[in-house]
Amino acid sequence: MSQETKYTEDNIRSLDWKEHIRMRPGMYIGKLGDGSSQDDGIYILIKEVIDNSIDEFVMGTGKTIEISVKDEVVKIRDYGRGVPLGKVVDVVSKMNTGGKYDSRAFKKSVGLNGVGTKAVNALSSNFSIQSIRDGQTTTAEFEKGELIHQTPLEATTIRRGTRVIFHPDPSIFVNYKFRSEYVIKMIKNYVYLNPGLTIVFNGEKFISENGLKDLLEENIHEDTLAYPIIHLRGDDIEIAMTHSKTQYSEEYHSFVNGQHTTQGGTHQNAFREAVVKTIREFFGKNFEASDVRKSIVSAIAIKVMEPVFESQTKTKLGSTEMGGDLPTVRTYINDFVKTNLDNYLHKNPTTAEAIQRKVMQAEKERKELSGIRKIARERAKKASVHNKKLRDCRIHLADSKKEGHLDTSLFITEGDSASGSITKSRNVNTQAVFSLKGKPLNCYGLTKKIVYENEEFNLLQAALNIEDGIENLRYNNVIIATDADVDGMHIRLLLITFFLQFFPEVIKEGHLYILDTPLFRVRNKKETIYCYSEEEKQAAIEKLTGKAEITRFKGLGEISPDEFQHFIGDNIRLDPVMLDKEQSIESMLEFYMGKNTPDRQDFIIDNLKYELDIIEEN
């Protein structure tokens, strides 16, 4: 007979605030990550501290924020009112403590629930906060959320404000590294949304005069605009929009109270609906919604009282109300767009004509594609039942209430052996595998028709669920996993071309990555070290005593499933595919996939030389 387990008061354990955050960091900052993704936890830590400084600016104090990131230590200094001196410890270490519960003081605040800086404190090996206020200052220092020391109040002539310094705990954020590109993107969004604010990052100044108009100009090359950017502002709303000449899908940048809602929400849905309704009414034609929105590139920012988000990381707005005596979010946005966009189109007939041409062109292309799309969808539907190419996972990006949805990934692999190794060693909850058959088609210069005609592209599009835009993208991370040889690099390039040509927003929104896999295994009888470069190999040889056995991995298929789990688990190394703002998508495609120019030959020779040296050496 089995012994009954006793269940008494002794079994009930209450975690204190910092233990809970450290044990369940995903509840507070989303995924952990190593810094290769823009939504990794280390960037959420920076954002949570900046949010408080932004709230000070919104309240009319502190027009400059200084940020530095050096040797993985972050310093953020604002010139706001400063934390009340008697509450400096409480605001970063006691739950449900903060100035934002009084909605009169912070009606349209970003960091509403007071958890943010407490999470930063708990998840940092070292954290300090200094407040300068009323001619006095005090500093509190913490280690892993535990107060170590607080200086007594002393008189000072330093400018008022708050300084926070923290070092993310390397035992929680393993092998992490800050990428300045992601920090700069976050900073730019803050200045676009807050005209008059200056942010200095590692000595470089960021400021925006034209708000969301500047954001769109940063994200779309001037040569590809179908018409000049429409920029409309109201009391609690700002909109910028245009259509791209070359892009196929819709692109939205949406914000609530300064928070970048990467997964959209009620405000973005209302904006999409309002644009279609207004354009239909202006032209007096019942255009298809998808034709109106095709190739749209736009941004919307609204301010809501006490917004409700669908997760602590605030990536999707759930609120339906604007707050106060204002109408619902949907009605407010509809009314604003109807009045202001309609007025703009009446005053700017050239732009109105350009929009009409764009919509009619989209309609024509849709009708031309309708037959082939229907066949392609049926083929993809049949294939999905017995799809040998896709081995799916259980959690998807749309499952925003499930822990782990931000980790959900699709590995695009070449050949059966590589996909077999990844499939056997993957996490079936969050990691899916899509297997390519040989080299994909070079789609440079081809029309969208090819996505439906080419079975591989059609099935990949269906697997990602991006046919009508990336709003319903099924995986947060789309990872190209190819061999580290010339053929593997060519496949990589062909896949990047596919995304650049037809779905650039997958890259723009930071979803596309290259999987780093080790080039060498160095081991002796006691220890095995996997090396990703020649330098790491030499360091491993020096570290291991005695004669080390060195193996060069020539392909992913050579790596056993038991070994592969080390490279796609907690220690996964990913290189993000990023767009250079100085180059348009068209010029990049022309350079990499167009005619064989001397410049491109030189680039390829310089960049392949290292790989080829390693291959020949081994």
C-alpha positions in Angstrom: 0.0 0.0 0.0 1.4 3.4 -0.9 2.0 5.8 2.0 -0.2 8.9 1.9 1.7 12.2 1.6 1.0 14.6 4.4 -0.3 18.0 3.3 -0.1 20.5 6.2 0.7 24.2 6.8 4.4 23.2 6.6 4.0 22.4 2.9 2.8 26.0 2.2 5.7 28.3 1.3 5.3 31.9 0.4 8.0 33.3 -1.9 9.1 36.8 -1.2 8.9 39.3 -4.1 12.5 38.8 -5.5 12.4 35.0 -5.2 9.2 34.9 -7.2 10.6 37.1 -10.0 13.9 35.2 -10.1 12.1 31.9 -10.2 9.6 33.0 -12.8 11.3 35.7 -14.8 9.2 35.0 -17.9 6.1 36.3 -16.2 7.7 39.7 -15.9 10.0 40.2 -18.9 8.9 37.6 -21.4 11.7 35.4 -22.7 15.3 35.5 -21.3 17.5 35.1 -24.5 21.1 36.1 -25.0 20.5 39.5 -26.7 20.3 38.2 -30.3 16.5 39.0 -30.4 15.1 42.5 -29.9 12.5 41.1 -27.4 15.0 39.3 -25.2 14.7 40.1 -21.5 17.9 42.2 -21.3 16.2 44.9 -23.5 13.0 44.7 -21.5 15.1 45.5 -18.4 16.4 48.7 -20.1 12.9 49.5 -21.3 11.3 49.2 -17.9 13.8 51.8 -16.4 13.5 54.2 -19.4 9.6 54.0 -19.1 9.8 55.7 -15.7 12.0 58.4 -17.1 9.6 58.9 -20.1 6.7 59.3 -17.6 8.6 62.1 -16.0 9.1 63.8 -19.4 5.4 63.3 -20.1 4.6 65.0 -16.8 6.6 68.0 -17.9 10.0 67.4 -16.3 13.3 66.1 -17.6 13.8 66.8 -21.3 17.0 64.8 -21.5 17.7 61.1 -20.7 21.2 59.8 -20.7 21.9 56.1 -21.3 25.1 54.2 -21.5 25.7 50.5 -22.0 29.3 49.4 -21.5 30.8 46.0 -20.4 27.2 44.7 -20.0 26.5 47.4 -17.3 23.6 49.8 -18.0 23.4 53.4 -16.7 20.2 55.5 -17.1 20.0 59.0 -15.8 17.0 61.3 -16.1 16.4 64.9 -14.9 12.9 64.4 -13.7 11.6 65.2 -10.2 13.5 62.4 -8.6 12.0 59.5 -6.5 10.7 60.8 -3.2 13.7 60.4 -0.9 12.0 58.4 1.8 10.7 55.9 -0.8 13.9 55.1 -2.8 14.2 51.6 -1.4 10.4 50.8 -1.5 9.8 51.8 -5.2 12.4 49.2 -6.4 11.8 46.5 -3.8 8.2 46.4 -2.5 5.5 45.1 -4.7 2.4 47.4 -5.2 4.5 50.4 -4.4 4.7 53.3 -6.8 3.4 56.7 -7.7 1.3 55.5 -10.6 -1.6 54.0 -8.7 -2.8 57.6 -8.3 -4.2 58.0 -11.8 -4.4 61.8 -11.4 -0.6 62.0 -11.4 0.0 59.5 -14.2 -3.1 59.4 -16.3 -1.5 58.1 -19.4 1.6 56.4 -17.9 3.6 53.6 -19.5 4.8 51.7 -16.5 1.4 51.5 -14.7 1.7 48.5 -12.4 4.9 49.4 -10.5 6.5 46.0 -11.2 9.1 47.1 -13.8 12.0 48.4 -11.8 11.5 45.8 -9.1 11.9 43.1 -11.8 15.1 44.8 -13.0 16.4 44.9 -9.4 15.6 41.2 -8.8 17.1 40.1 -12.1 20.4 42.1 -11.7 23.5 40.8 -9.9 24.1 44.5 -9.0 21.5 47.3 -9.0 21.7 50.8 -7.6 19.3 53.8 -7.6 20.2 57.3 -6.7 17.6 60.0 -6.3 18.4 63.7 -6.3 15.6 65.9 -5.1 15.0 69.1 -3.1 18.8 69.7 -2.8 19.4 66.3 -1.2 20.4 62.8 -2.4 20.5 59.2 -1.3 21.7 56.0 -3.1 20.5 52.4 -2.4 22.5 49.5 -3.6 21.2 45.9 -4.1 22.5 42.5 -5.0 20.0 40.1 -6.7 17.2 42.3 -5.1 18.7 42.2 -1.6 19.4 45.7 -0.1 23.1 45.9 0.7 23.6 49.5 1.6 21.8 52.9 1.6 23.6 56.1 2.0 22.3 58.7 4.5 20.6 61.8 3.1 23.2 64.5 2.2 23.1 67.9 0.7 24.0 68.2 -3.0 24.1 70.8 -5.8 23.7 68.1 -8.5 20.7 68.5 -10.9 17.6 66.8 -9.7 16.5 63.4 -11.2 17.1 59.7 -10.9 20.1 57.5 -11.8 19.8 53.7 -12.1 22.8 51.4 -12.7 22.3 47.7 -13.2 24.2 44.6 -14.4 21.8 41.8 -15.6 22.5 38.6 -13.6 24.7 36.3 -15.8 23.3 33.3 -13.9 19.9 34.1 -15.3 20.8 35.7 -18.7 23.5 33.2 -19.8 26.2 34.4 -22.3 24.2 37.5 -23.0 25.4 40.5 -25.0 23.7 43.8 -25.7 23.4 44.7 -29.4 23.4 48.5 -29.8 21.2 48.2 -32.9 18.3 47.0 -30.8 18.9 49.6 -28.1 19.0 52.4 -30.7 15.8 51.1 -32.3 14.1 51.3 -28.9 15.5 54.8 -28.3 14.3 56.1 -31.7 10.8 54.9 -31.0 10.9 56.8 -27.7 11.9 60.1 -29.4 9.5 59.7 -32.3 6.7 59.5 -29.8 7.9 62.3 -27.6 8.7 65.5 -29.6 11.1 67.7 -27.5 12.7 64.7 -25.8 16.5 64.2 -26.3 18.0 60.8 -25.5 21.8 60.5 -25.4 23.0 56.9 -25.9 26.8 56.3 -25.5 27.4 59.9 -26.4 25.2 59.9 -29.5 22.1 62.3 -29.5 18.7 61.2 -30.7 15.8 63.7 -31.2 12.8 63.8 -33.5 11.0 66.9 -34.8 8.3 65.2 -36.9 7.3 62.2 -34.7 5.8 59.2 -36.6 6.6 60.8 -40.0 10.3 60.5 -39.0 9.7 56.8 -38.1 8.2 56.0 -41.5 11.0 57.8 -43.3 13.5 55.7 -41.3 11.7 52.5 -42.3 10.9 53.1 -46.0 13.2 54.3 -48.7 12.2 57.6 -50.3 12.4 56.1 -53.8 9.7 53.5 -52.9 7.0 55.9 -51.6 3.8 55.8 -53.8 3.0 59.3 -52.5 4.3 61.7 -49.7 3.7 60.5 -46.2 0.3 61.6 -44.7 0.9 62.8 -41.2 -2.1 63.6 -38.9 -2.1 64.6 -35.2 -4.9 64.9 -32.6 -5.0 65.3 -28.8 -4.5 61.6 -28.0 -3.7 60.2 -31.4 -1.0 60.5 -34.1 -1.0 58.8 -37.5 1.5 58.5 -40.4 0.8 56.5 -43.5 1.8 55.9 -47.1 1.9 53.0 -49.6 5.0 51.4 -50.9 5.6 50.9 -54.6 7.4 47.7 -54.1 6.2 46.0 -50.9 3.5 43.4 -51.1 2.2 43.2 -47.6 0.9 45.5 -44.9 3.3 47.1 -42.4 2.2 48.7 -39.1 4.1 50.3 -36.2 1.7 50.8 -33.3 2.1 52.4 -29.9 0.0 52.9 -26.8 1.2 55.5 -24.2 4.7 55.3 -25.7 4.7 51.5 -25.6 5.6 49.7 -28.8 2.8 47.2 -29.2 4.6 44.8 -31.6 1.6 42.4 -31.6 -0.9 45.2 -32.3 -4.2 45.0 -30.5 -7.5 46.9 -30.5 -6.1 50.2 -31.7 -4.3 48.7 -34.7 -7.4 46.7 -35.7 -9.5 49.9 -35.4 -7.0 51.8 -37.6 -6.9 49.2 -40.3 -10.7 49.2 -40.4 -10.9 53.0 -40.4 -8.5 53.5 -43.3 -10.6 51.1 -45.5 -13.9 52.7 -44.5 -12.6 56.3 -45.2 -11.1 55.4 -48.6 -14.2 53.6 -49.7 -16.4 56.5 -48.7 -14.1 59.1 -50.3 -14.1 57.4 -53.7 -17.6 56.1 -53.4 -16.5 52.6 -54.3 -16.8 49.4 -52.3 -13.2 48.4 -52.7 -12.0 45.1 -51.2 -10.4 45.7 -47.8 -7.2 43.8 -48.8 -6.8 45.9 -51.9 -6.9 49.2 -49.9 -4.4 47.9 -47.4 -2.0 46.1 -49.7 1.5 47.7 -49.5 0.4 50.1 -46.8 3.2 51.3 -44.5 1.9 53.1 -41.4 2.2 54.1 -37.8 -0.4 54.9 -35.1 0.1 56.1 -31.6 -2.7 56.6 -29.1 -2.9 57.6 -25.4 -5.3 55.6 -23.2 -6.2 56.0 -19.6 -5.1 53.0 -17.6 -4.5 50.7 -20.6 -5.0 46.9 -20.3 -2.4 44.9 -22.1 -2.5 41.2 -22.8 0.8 40.4 -21.0 3.3 42.1 -18.6 5.6 42.9 -21.5 2.8 45.0 -23.0 3.1 43.9 -26.7 -0.6 43.8 -27.4 -3.4 46.2 -26.4 -6.5 44.6 -25.0 -8.3 47.8 -23.9 -11.5 48.7 -25.7 -12.0 52.0 -23.8 -10.0 55.3 -24.1 -10.9 56.2 -20.6 -12.6 59.3 -19.0 -15.5 60.7 -21.0 -14.0 59.6 -24.3 -15.7 57.0 -26.6 -14.3 53.5 -27.2 -10.9 53.0 -28.8 -12.6 51.8 -32.0 -15.0 54.8 -32.2 -12.3 57.3 -31.3 -9.9 56.1 -34.0 -12.7 55.7 -36.6 -14.0 59.2 -36.0 -10.5 60.7 -36.1 -9.4 59.0 -39.3 -12.8 59.6 -41.1 -12.6 63.4 -40.4 -8.9 64.0 -40.8 -7.9 61.6 -43.6 -11.0 62.6 -45.6 -10.1 66.3 -45.2 -6.5 65.6 -46.2 -7.5 63.7 -49.4 -9.8 66.6 -50.4 -7.0 69.1 -50.0 -4.4 66.9 -51.7 -5.9 65.5 -54.9 -2.6 64.3 -56.2 -2.2 62.0 -53.2 -5.8 60.9 -53.5 -5.2 59.9 -57.2 -2.1 58.0 -56.2 -4.0 56.0 -53.6 -6.8 55.2 -56.1 -4.2 54.0 -58.6 -2.6 51.9 -55.9 -5.9 50.3 -54.9 -6.9 49.6 -58.5 -3.5 48.0 -59.2 -3.9 45.8 -56.1 -7.3 44.8 -57.3 -6.0 43.9 -60.7 -3.1 41.8 -59.3 -5.5 40.0 -56.9 -7.8 39.0 -59.7 -4.9 37.8 -61.8 -3.7 35.7 -58.8 -7.1 34.5 -57.6 -7.2 31.3 -59.6 -3.6 30.2 -58.7 -4.1 31.3 -55.1 -7.1 29.0 -54.7 -5.2 26.0 -56.2 -2.1 26.8 -54.0 -4.2 27.1 -50.8 -5.9 23.8 -51.5 -2.5 22.2 -52.1 -1.1 23.7 -48.9 -4.2 22.5 -47.0 -3.8 19.0 -48.3 0.0 19.1 -47.6 -0.6 20.3 -44.0 -2.4 17.1 -43.2 0.5 14.9 -44.2 3.2 17.6 -44.5 6.5 15.9 -44.4 8.2 19.3 -44.8 6.8 20.7 -41.5 7.2 19.1 -38.1 5.2 21.6 -36.0 5.4 22.5 -32.4 2.6 22.8 -29.8 2.9 26.6 -28.9 2.6 29.4 -31.4 3.2 33.1 -31.3 -0.6 33.9 -31.2 -0.8 32.0 -27.9 0.2 35.2 -26.0 -1.2 34.0 -22.7 1.0 30.8 -22.7 4.5 31.0 -21.2 7.0 30.3 -23.9 5.1 31.8 -26.8 8.0 34.3 -27.5 10.4 31.4 -27.7 8.4 29.7 -30.4 10.7 29.1 -33.4 10.7 27.6 -36.9 14.0 26.1 -38.1 14.3 26.1 -41.9 16.8 23.3 -42.8 18.3 21.8 -45.9 18.1 18.1 -46.5 16.7 15.2 -44.5 19.8 14.5 -42.4 20.0 18.0 -40.9 16.2 18.3 -40.3 16.3 14.8 -38.8 19.0 15.8 -36.2 17.1 19.0 -35.3 13.7 17.2 -35.1 15.0 14.5 -32.7 16.7 17.1 -30.4 14.2 20.0 -30.5 11.8 21.1 -27.8 8.5 19.9 -29.2 6.6 22.6 -27.3 8.2 25.6 -28.9 10.4 24.5 -31.8 9.2 23.5 -35.3 11.2 22.3 -38.3 10.6 23.0 -42.0 12.7 20.9 -44.4 13.8 22.2 -47.8 14.5 19.9 -50.7 17.7 21.1 -52.2 18.3 24.8 -53.1 15.2 27.1 -53.2 14.5 29.1 -56.3 16.2 32.4 -56.8 13.1 34.7 -56.7 15.0 37.9 -57.4 12.9 40.1 -59.7 10.0 37.7 -59.8 6.4 38.6 -58.9 4.3 37.3 -56.0 2.8 34.7 -58.4 5.9 32.6 -57.9 5.1 32.2 -54.2 2.0 30.3 -55.1 3.4 28.4 -58.1 6.5 27.2 -56.3 5.4 24.4 -54.0 8.2 25.0 -51.5 7.6 28.7 -51.1 3.8 28.1 -50.9 4.2 25.6 -48.1 6.7 27.8 -46.3 4.3 30.8 -46.6 1.4 28.6 -45.2 3.6 27.2 -42.4 4.4 30.8 -41.3 0.9 32.0 -41.9 2.1 35.2 -43.5 0.1 35.3 -46.8 -1.9 38.3 -45.6 0.8 40.0 -43.5 2.7 39.1 -40.4 0.0 39.9 -37.9 -0.7 36.2 -37.5 2.9 35.0 -37.8 3.0 31.6 -36.1 6.6 31.7 -34.9 8.5 34.5 -33.2 11.8 33.3 -34.5 12.3 32.2 -38.1 15.7 30.5 -38.1 17.7 29.6 -41.2 19.7 26.5 -40.3 22.1 25.6 -43.1 25.6 24.2 -43.3 28.6 26.5 -42.8 29.9 25.9 -46.3 29.6 27.6 -49.7 26.4 25.7 -50.6 24.9 26.5 -47.1 25.7 30.2 -47.5 24.0 30.2 -51.0 20.8 28.6 -49.6 20.9 31.2 -46.8 21.1 34.0 -49.4 18.3 32.5 -51.5 16.0 32.4 -48.4 16.9 35.9 -47.3 16.1 37.0 -50.9 12.6 35.3 -50.6 11.9 37.3 -47.4 13.3 40.6 -48.7 11.4 40.3 -52.0 8.0 39.2 -50.6 7.9 39.5 -46.8 10.4 42.2 -45.7 8.5 43.0 -42.5 9.6 39.6 -41.2 13.1 41.0 -41.3 12.1 44.6 -40.3 10.3 43.4 -37.2 13.3 41.3 -36.1 12.0 37.8 -36.7 14.6 36.3 -39.1 17.8 34.7 -37.8 20.8 32.6 -38.9 21.5 29.6 -36.6 25.1 29.5 -35.5 26.4 25.9 -35.2 29.8 24.9 -34.0 32.5 24.4 -36.6 34.6 22.2 -34.3 34.4 19.8 -31.4 37.5 19.6 -29.2 37.6 17.0 -26.4 39.7 14.8 -24.2 38.5 12.0 -21.9 37.1 14.4 -19.3 35.6 17.3 -21.2 34.0 18.3 -24.6 34.1 21.9 -25.9 32.2 23.0 -29.0 33.8 25.9 -30.9 32.2 28.4 -33.3 35.4 29.9 -34.6 39.1 29.3 -35.2 39.9 31.4 -32.1 37.5 29.4 -29.9 39.2 26.2 -31.2 42.7 27.4 -30.3 41.4 28.5 -26.8 39.9 25.0 -26.3 43.1 23.2 -27.3 45.0 25.3 -24.8 42.5 24.7 -22.0 42.3 20.9 -22.4 45.3 19.0 -21.0 46.8 16.2 -22.9 46.2 15.3 -26.5 42.9 16.7 -27.6 40.8 15.1 -30.3 39.6 17.7 -32.9 36.5 17.1 -35.1 35.5 19.5 -37.9 31.7 19.5 -38.6 31.3 19.7 -42.3 27.5 19.7 -42.2 24.6 19.8 -39.8 23.7 16.2 -40.6 27.0 15.1 -39.1 26.0 16.4 -35.7 24.1 13.7 -33.7 20.7 14.6 -32.1 22.3 14.1 -28.6 24.9 16.8 -29.5 22.4 19.0 -31.4 20.3 19.7 -28.3 23.3 21.7 -26.9 23.1 24.1 -29.8 19.4 24.7 -30.0 18.5 24.8 -26.3 19.3 27.4 -23.6 22.7 28.1 -25.2 21.4 28.6 -28.8 23.4 31.2 -30.7 21.5 33.2 -33.3 22.6 36.0 -35.7 19.8 38.4 -36.5 19.3 39.3 -40.1 19.1 43.2 -40.1 18.4 45.8 -42.7 20.8 48.6 -43.2 18.8 51.8 -43.1 21.2 53.4 -45.6 20.2 50.8 -48.2 16.8 50.2 -49.7 15.6 46.6 -50.1 15.7 47.0 -53.8 19.4 48.0 -53.9 20.3 45.1 -51.5 18.6 42.6 -53.7 20.3 44.0 -56.8 23.7 43.9 -55.1 23.4 40.3 -53.8 21.2 38.6 -56.5 21.4 40.8 -59.6 24.1 40.8 -62.3 27.5 39.7 -61.3 29.2 43.1 -60.7 32.9 43.5 -59.7 31.8 45.0 -56.3 29.7 41.9 -55.5 32.6 39.6 -56.5 35.0 41.4 -54.2 32.4 41.3 -51.4 31.8 37.5 -51.8 35.6 36.8 -52.0 36.3 38.8 -48.8 33.4 37.2 -46.9 33.9 33.6 -48.0 37.7 33.6 -47.6 37.6 32.7 -43.9 35.1 29.9 -44.3 37.0 28.4 -47.2 40.3 28.6 -45.3 38.8 26.6 -42.5 37.3 24.0 -44.9 40.6 23.6 -46.8 42.6 23.4 -43.5 40.5 20.5 -42.3 
